[in-house]
Amino acid sequence: MSKTIDKDKLTPTAFARRVTAYFRECDSEIVSPACASCTKDEASCALCPKRRTKPYTLSGLCLALGITKRQFKALKANKCFCNDVEMALLKIEAYIEENSISGGINGALATAILKENFGWGAKDDSEEGKIEISLSGEADKYAG
């Protein structure tokens, strides 16, 4: 996955192919060098904590694509790429959420990642969702 894509040659098809390859690579087991000297039988190895998968990250995906995070986010505005970008982001976000809930990722770390890369906790300056309550003069005497 260390090959980079020339920005000028990044087509929607190449992008989708690289994204799929990145997630497939993450889902493949990473075997620790310690496994070579392990004395456990094959059945025990399947449960060994040294055998694990690589976590989904936005940084890792961008490195696999050979682009910066800024370039990745800019692709979101491009009609040719927007759906694939949204789905890739959603897959990473779901991974972080699910692993945080199940204890696979520290909750504070997950919150920080979700705030930084996925806009969680961002304040919306719009008037939508704001409620204004006006009390009549009679209600004021009870309020105070």
N, C-alpha and C positions, 0 to 999 in steps of 0.2 A: 504494500500500500504506500510505499514511500515515493513512488513515481508521481510527479506533479503534472498537472494539466496546464497547458499554455492557455492563458485567459482568452486569447483570441480564438482558440479552437474548442472552447467549452460549449458544447452543444447540449440541448436538453437530454438527448439520448445518452451522451457520454456522462453527463451529470447523474442521471438516474442509475446508470450502470455502476458508477463509482460509489454512489450512496448505498446501493444494494450490496456491493462488495465489502464496503466498510462494516455494515451491520453483520454480514455473514462472517467476516473475520472476527468481529467481537464475540460472536456466538460460538466460535470454535474454542475448544479447551486450550488453555495455556498450561503446559506441563512444566513444573519447576525442575531445575537441574537436580534437585534432591531426589527426584523420582528415579533417577538412574541407579541410585544405590539403595533404593527402598527394598525391604525384604517382605513386604506384604504381598498377598496373592492378588490376582487380577480383580476379583470381586470387591476386595477392600479398597482398591485404588479408586473405584468409582465414587466412593464417599470421602476420599481424602481431601482435606482443605487446601492442599497444595495444588490440586487440579481445580482450576476455576476459569471463568470466562472474563474477558476484558469488558469493563464498563462502557456504556455509550456516553460519549461526551461531545459537546459542540466543538471543542478545540480539536479533539481527535478526528472528527468528521472533516473539519476544515483542513487539517494537515493531510488527510487522505485525498482530499480534492485538490490540494495545492493552492488554496486561496486563503485569504485572511477572513476573520470574522466579519469585518466591515463589508468585504466583497460578497460574502455569503448572505448577509442581511440585505444587501442591495439587490440580490437576485430575487428577493421576495416581491419586489415591485415589478419585475419583468414577467409579463403574462405567460411566456414560454416556460418559465421555471417556477412560478409561484406555488403551484400545487405540490410539486415535488419538494420544494423547500419547506412548505407548511407541514407536509407529512413527515419529513425527516425531523423537524423540530418537535412535532407531536410525539414521535417515537422516543426521542431522547427525554422529553418532559415526562412521559408516562413511565419510562424506566426509572427516572429519579424519584417520582412520586411513589411508585410501587415498592421500590427498594427502601425508601424512607419509612413507609408504613410497616413493612415487614421486618424492619430492623437491619437491613443489609447496608444501609447508608445512614450515617449520623444525621439526625433531624436538623440540627443547626447548620450543618454543611449543605444539606439538601435545600434548606430555605435560602441560604446565601446564593447558591447556584441558580435557583429558580427566580430569585429577585434580580440577579445580575443579567441572566440570559433570556428569561422568559417573561419579564415584566410583572412578576408577582409582587403585590404590595404597592404597585405604582399608583400614585394618587391621580385621580381623574379630575381635571379642573372644570368639567362641564357641569351644567346645572341639573343634569339628569340625575335622579335619585335623591335630590334634596327636597326636604319637606319643610314648609314654613307653617307654623301654627300661631294663630292670633287668638288671644283670649279676650272675651268681652270684659267690660268693666266689673261686672258682677263676679266673674271668675277670679279677678285679681285679688279680691279679699281673701280667697281661699288659698291662693298661691303664696301668700306671704308673710 
